[in-house]
Amino acid sequence: MSKIKTHRGAAKRFRRSGAGFKYRPANKNHILTKKSQKRKRHLRAFKQVSDDNKRSVKRMLPKKAR
């Protein structure tokens, strides 16, 4: 039986947390001058993966992936 491979793209985007998985939302890399201070501040925080997507993220990241 072959080893379960980690999806490398997902490994760079998601981290395991107590409640499931967390990720950094998009739109915080460039063209920041036209975005409001409130919008940029809210994009700073990590978000939780929704319940609908947890199953697919879990499949891409086996237990050993950190």
Biotite code that builds the C-alpha atoms (Angstrom):
import biotite.structure as struc

atoms = struc.array([
    struc.Atom([0.000, 0.000, 0.000], chain_id="A", res_id=1, res_name="MET", atom_name="CA", element="C"),
    struc.Atom([1.390, 3.387, -0.989], chain_id="A", res_id=2, res_name="SER", atom_name="CA", element="C"),
    struc.Atom([1.834, 6.347, 1.335], chain_id="A", res_id=3, res_name="LYS", atom_name="CA", element="C"),
    struc.Atom([-0.793, 9.071, 1.557], chain_id="A", res_id=4, res_name="ILE", atom_name="CA", element="C"),
    struc.Atom([0.656, 12.204, 0.023], chain_id="A", res_id=5, res_name="LYS", atom_name="CA", element="C"),
    struc.Atom([-0.007, 15.707, 1.274], chain_id="A", res_id=6, res_name="THR", atom_name="CA", element="C"),
    struc.Atom([-1.423, 18.202, -1.215], chain_id="A", res_id=7, res_name="HIS", atom_name="CA", element="C"),
    struc.Atom([1.436, 20.696, -1.188], chain_id="A", res_id=8, res_name="ARG", atom_name="CA", element="C"),
    struc.Atom([-0.712, 23.681, -2.216], chain_id="A", res_id=9, res_name="GLY", atom_name="CA", element="C"),
    struc.Atom([-3.082, 23.033, 0.679], chain_id="A", res_id=10, res_name="ALA", atom_name="CA", element="C"),
    struc.Atom([-0.186, 22.548, 3.109], chain_id="A", res_id=11, res_name="ALA", atom_name="CA", element="C"),
    struc.Atom([0.988, 26.094, 2.358], chain_id="A", res_id=12, res_name="LYS", atom_name="CA", element="C"),
    struc.Atom([-2.475, 27.621, 2.818], chain_id="A", res_id=13, res_name="ARG", atom_name="CA", element="C"),
    struc.Atom([-4.028, 25.825, 5.801], chain_id="A", res_id=14, res_name="PHE", atom_name="CA", element="C"),
    struc.Atom([-2.886, 25.123, 9.370], chain_id="A", res_id=15, res_name="ARG", atom_name="CA", element="C"),
    struc.Atom([-4.479, 22.805, 11.894], chain_id="A", res_id=16, res_name="ARG", atom_name="CA", element="C"),
    struc.Atom([-6.146, 24.448, 14.882], chain_id="A", res_id=17, res_name="SER", atom_name="CA", element="C"),
    struc.Atom([-8.174, 23.212, 17.828], chain_id="A", res_id=18, res_name="GLY", atom_name="CA", element="C"),
    struc.Atom([-11.481, 23.775, 16.044], chain_id="A", res_id=19, res_name="ALA", atom_name="CA", element="C"),
    struc.Atom([-10.375, 22.445, 12.641], chain_id="A", res_id=20, res_name="GLY", atom_name="CA", element="C"),
    struc.Atom([-8.319, 24.445, 10.147], chain_id="A", res_id=21, res_name="PHE", atom_name="CA", element="C"),
    struc.Atom([-7.385, 28.099, 9.826], chain_id="A", res_id=22, res_name="LYS", atom_name="CA", element="C"),
    struc.Atom([-6.280, 30.124, 6.808], chain_id="A", res_id=23, res_name="TYR", atom_name="CA", element="C"),
    struc.Atom([-5.317, 33.664, 5.889], chain_id="A", res_id=24, res_name="ARG", atom_name="CA", element="C"),
    struc.Atom([-7.919, 35.363, 3.689], chain_id="A", res_id=25, res_name="PRO", atom_name="CA", element="C"),
    struc.Atom([-7.051, 36.806, 0.274], chain_id="A", res_id=26, res_name="ALA", atom_name="CA", element="C"),
    struc.Atom([-6.853, 40.478, -0.842], chain_id="A", res_id=27, res_name="ASN", atom_name="CA", element="C"),
    struc.Atom([-4.133, 41.685, 1.554], chain_id="A", res_id=28, res_name="LYS", atom_name="CA", element="C"),
    struc.Atom([-1.099, 41.570, -0.765], chain_id="A", res_id=29, res_name="ASN", atom_name="CA", element="C"),
    struc.Atom([-1.201, 44.588, -3.067], chain_id="A", res_id=30, res_name="HIS", atom_name="CA", element="C"),
    struc.Atom([-3.361, 47.550, -4.172], chain_id="A", res_id=31, res_name="ILE", atom_name="CA", element="C"),
    struc.Atom([-3.932, 48.373, -0.512], chain_id="A", res_id=32, res_name="LEU", atom_name="CA", element="C"),
    struc.Atom([-4.331, 52.136, -0.946], chain_id="A", res_id=33, res_name="THR", atom_name="CA", element="C"),
    struc.Atom([-7.940, 51.930, -2.153], chain_id="A", res_id=34, res_name="LYS", atom_name="CA", element="C"),
    struc.Atom([-9.020, 49.504, 0.596], chain_id="A", res_id=35, res_name="LYS", atom_name="CA", element="C"),
    struc.Atom([-10.393, 50.965, 3.805], chain_id="A", res_id=36, res_name="SER", atom_name="CA", element="C"),
    struc.Atom([-8.527, 50.675, 7.099], chain_id="A", res_id=37, res_name="GLN", atom_name="CA", element="C"),
    struc.Atom([-11.367, 48.580, 8.556], chain_id="A", res_id=38, res_name="LYS", atom_name="CA", element="C"),
    struc.Atom([-11.248, 46.133, 5.643], chain_id="A", res_id=39, res_name="ARG", atom_name="CA", element="C"),
    struc.Atom([-7.466, 45.703, 5.943], chain_id="A", res_id=40, res_name="LYS", atom_name="CA", element="C"),
    struc.Atom([-7.722, 45.258, 9.709], chain_id="A", res_id=41, res_name="ARG", atom_name="CA", element="C"),
    struc.Atom([-10.303, 42.491, 9.341], chain_id="A", res_id=42, res_name="HIS", atom_name="CA", element="C"),
    struc.Atom([-8.143, 40.756, 6.715], chain_id="A", res_id=43, res_name="LEU", atom_name="CA", element="C"),
    struc.Atom([-5.289, 40.566, 9.250], chain_id="A", res_id=44, res_name="ARG", atom_name="CA", element="C"),
    struc.Atom([-6.962, 37.853, 11.329], chain_id="A", res_id=45, res_name="ALA", atom_name="CA", element="C"),
    struc.Atom([-6.928, 34.156, 10.474], chain_id="A", res_id=46, res_name="PHE", atom_name="CA", element="C"),
    struc.Atom([-10.298, 32.677, 9.498], chain_id="A", res_id=47, res_name="LYS", atom_name="CA", element="C"),
    struc.Atom([-11.752, 29.226, 10.234], chain_id="A", res_id=48, res_name="GLN", atom_name="CA", element="C"),
    struc.Atom([-12.476, 26.881, 7.337], chain_id="A", res_id=49, res_name="VAL", atom_name="CA", element="C"),
    struc.Atom([-16.252, 26.499, 6.976], chain_id="A", res_id=50, res_name="SER", atom_name="CA", element="C"),
    struc.Atom([-17.951, 23.219, 7.831], chain_id="A", res_id=51, res_name="ASP", atom_name="CA", element="C"),
    struc.Atom([-18.740, 22.659, 4.142], chain_id="A", res_id=52, res_name="ASP", atom_name="CA", element="C"),
    struc.Atom([-15.040, 22.691, 3.216], chain_id="A", res_id=53, res_name="ASN", atom_name="CA", element="C"),
    struc.Atom([-13.559, 20.931, 6.267], chain_id="A", res_id=54, res_name="LYS", atom_name="CA", element="C"),
    struc.Atom([-13.926, 17.473, 4.739], chain_id="A", res_id=55, res_name="ARG", atom_name="CA", element="C"),
    struc.Atom([-12.014, 18.324, 1.551], chain_id="A", res_id=56, res_name="SER", atom_name="CA", element="C"),
    struc.Atom([-9.235, 20.142, 3.451], chain_id="A", res_id=57, res_name="VAL", atom_name="CA", element="C"),
    struc.Atom([-8.908, 17.191, 5.825], chain_id="A", res_id=58, res_name="LYS", atom_name="CA", element="C"),
    struc.Atom([-8.471, 14.846, 2.853], chain_id="A", res_id=59, res_name="ARG", atom_name="CA", element="C"),
    struc.Atom([-5.731, 17.032, 1.375], chain_id="A", res_id=60, res_name="MET", atom_name="CA", element="C"),
    struc.Atom([-3.852, 17.203, 4.691], chain_id="A", res_id=61, res_name="LEU", atom_name="CA", element="C"),
    struc.Atom([-3.283, 13.788, 6.273], chain_id="A", res_id=62, res_name="PRO", atom_name="CA", element="C"),
    struc.Atom([-2.580, 13.512, 10.023], chain_id="A", res_id=63, res_name="LYS", atom_name="CA", element="C"),
    struc.Atom([1.199, 13.818, 9.754], chain_id="A", res_id=64, res_name="LYS", atom_name="CA", element="C"),
    struc.Atom([1.136, 17.117, 7.816], chain_id="A", res_id=65, res_name="ALA", atom_name="CA", element="C"),
    struc.Atom([2.059, 20.102, 10.008], chain_id="A", res_id=66, res_name="ARG", atom_name="CA", element="C"),
])
